[in-house]
Amino acid sequence: MYRAAILTILLFLPAPPPSPAAIYTVDDDGPADFSSIQDAIDSASNCDVVEVLQGTYNESINFRNK
């Protein structure tokens, strides 16, 4: 009886809200989280945002299925 009541309560508890996506900034010549686009992509999880500021980035990019 108690197990059924606990199970019923657990089924109706709200799910925790999803954690917000991180935003990583890339800048080739200024203060930012990263100076390389690839480093930012490697550190990011799915749904994170990589914001690339204006500049020249001489690198190859692999999104790694993200």
C-alpha positions in Angstrom: 0.0 0.0 0.0 2.7 2.4 0.9 4.8 1.6 -2.2 1.8 2.3 -4.4 1.2 5.7 -2.6 4.9 6.7 -3.0 4.9 5.6 -6.6 1.7 7.7 -7.3 3.3 10.7 -5.6 6.5 10.4 -7.6 4.6 10.1 -10.9 2.9 13.4 -10.3 5.9 15.5 -9.2 6.9 18.0 -11.7 10.1 17.3 -13.6 13.0 19.6 -12.9 13.4 22.4 -15.4 16.1 21.8 -18.0 19.4 23.5 -17.4 20.0 26.5 -19.6 22.4 26.2 -22.5 25.8 27.7 -22.0 27.0 30.5 -24.2 30.7 30.5 -25.2 32.3 33.5 -26.8 35.2 33.3 -29.2 37.4 36.3 -30.0 40.7 36.1 -31.9 42.1 39.2 -30.2 40.3 40.1 -27.1 39.0 38.8 -23.8 36.6 35.9 -24.4 36.0 32.4 -23.3 38.1 31.0 -26.2 40.4 32.3 -28.9 39.7 29.3 -31.1 36.4 28.3 -32.6 37.3 24.6 -32.5 38.2 24.8 -28.8 34.8 26.3 -28.0 33.1 23.6 -30.0 35.1 20.9 -28.3 34.0 22.3 -24.9 30.4 22.8 -25.8 27.6 20.3 -25.2 24.6 19.8 -27.5 22.3 22.9 -27.3 25.1 25.2 -26.1 25.8 28.3 -28.1 29.2 29.3 -29.6 29.2 33.0 -30.4 32.0 33.9 -32.7 33.0 37.6 -32.7 34.3 39.4 -35.8 37.9 38.5 -36.7 40.0 36.2 -38.8 40.2 32.5 -37.7 42.5 30.3 -39.7 41.4 26.9 -38.6 39.5 23.9 -39.8 36.2 23.3 -38.0 34.7 19.9 -37.0 31.3 20.1 -35.3 31.7 16.6 -33.9 28.0 15.9 -34.5 26.9 18.7 -32.1 
